[in-house]
């Protein structure tokens, strides 16, 4: 199963664009910070991940305030060039 749910801050948003199929799309950067337990020890986690919203969800994402924190859900895929991972956001959680 490929499903990711992440609480994150919206730190960057590109301009609304449209796919060849005419769907609205937004490229985003999300930042997550938390503390987790690994092997019984606390560990701080900080990660910034590239994300993309396509379709109706992109319209909702366009209305979010920069710097605001939300729950995001979706799946992981590879970038067009095959290098790296991109979080495809399908819903606000």
C-alpha positions as CSV (number, residue, x, y, z in Angstrom):
1,X,0.0,0.0,0.0
2,X,1.3,3.5,-0.9
3,X,-0.4,6.0,1.4
4,X,1.1,8.9,3.3
5,X,-0.6,11.1,5.9
6,X,1.5,14.0,7.0
7,X,1.0,17.0,9.3
8,X,3.0,19.7,7.7
9,X,3.5,23.5,7.1
10,X,2.9,24.9,3.6
11,X,6.3,26.7,2.9
12,X,6.1,27.2,-0.9
13,X,3.5,27.2,-3.6
14,X,3.9,27.6,-7.3
15,X,1.5,29.2,-9.7
16,X,-1.6,27.4,-10.8
17,X,-1.0,25.6,-14.0
18,X,-3.0,23.1,-16.1
19,X,-2.1,19.6,-17.3
20,X,-2.4,18.6,-21.0
21,X,-5.7,17.0,-20.0
22,X,-6.9,20.4,-18.6
23,X,-6.7,19.6,-14.9
24,X,-5.5,22.3,-12.5
25,X,-2.2,21.5,-10.8
26,X,0.0,23.1,-8.1
27,X,3.6,22.3,-7.1
28,X,4.2,22.7,-3.4
29,X,6.8,22.3,-0.6
30,X,5.7,21.0,2.7
31,X,7.8,21.1,6.0
32,X,7.3,18.6,8.8
33,X,8.9,18.8,12.3
34,X,8.2,16.4,15.1
35,X,9.8,14.2,17.7
36,X,9.5,10.4,17.4
37,X,10.8,7.4,19.3
38,X,13.4,5.2,17.5
39,X,14.8,2.1,19.3
40,X,13.5,3.5,22.6
41,X,15.2,6.9,22.2
42,X,13.7,10.2,21.3
43,X,14.6,11.7,17.9
44,X,13.8,15.0,16.3
45,X,12.6,14.8,12.7
46,X,12.6,17.7,10.3
47,X,11.9,17.2,6.6
48,X,10.9,19.3,3.7
49,X,9.2,17.4,0.8
50,X,8.1,18.4,-2.7
51,X,4.5,17.9,-3.2
52,X,1.9,18.2,-6.1
53,X,-1.8,18.6,-6.1
54,X,-3.8,17.8,-9.3
55,X,-7.5,18.3,-9.9
56,X,-10.1,19.7,-7.4
57,X,-7.7,19.5,-4.4
58,X,-5.4,22.0,-6.1
59,X,-8.1,24.6,-5.8
60,X,-8.3,24.0,-2.1
61,X,-4.5,24.1,-1.8
62,X,-4.5,27.5,-3.6
63,X,-6.6,29.0,-0.8
64,X,-4.3,27.8,2.1
65,X,-2.3,30.5,3.8
66,X,1.5,30.3,3.4
67,X,3.0,29.0,6.7
68,X,-0.2,27.4,7.8
69,X,-0.1,23.8,9.1
70,X,-2.5,21.2,7.9
71,X,-2.9,17.4,7.6
72,X,-2.2,16.2,4.0
73,X,-2.9,12.7,2.6
74,X,-2.0,11.1,-0.6
75,X,0.7,8.8,-2.1
76,X,4.4,8.9,-3.1
77,X,5.6,8.8,-6.7
78,X,8.8,9.5,-8.6
79,X,9.5,12.9,-10.2
80,X,9.4,13.2,-14.0
81,X,13.1,12.9,-14.3
82,X,13.0,9.7,-12.2
83,X,15.2,11.3,-9.5
84,X,13.7,11.8,-6.1
85,X,10.3,11.4,-4.6
86,X,7.2,13.6,-4.8
87,X,4.2,13.5,-2.5
88,X,1.0,13.6,-4.5
89,X,-1.6,15.2,-2.3
90,X,-5.1,13.9,-2.8
91,X,-6.9,15.3,0.2
92,X,-6.6,17.5,3.3
93,X,-6.7,15.3,6.3
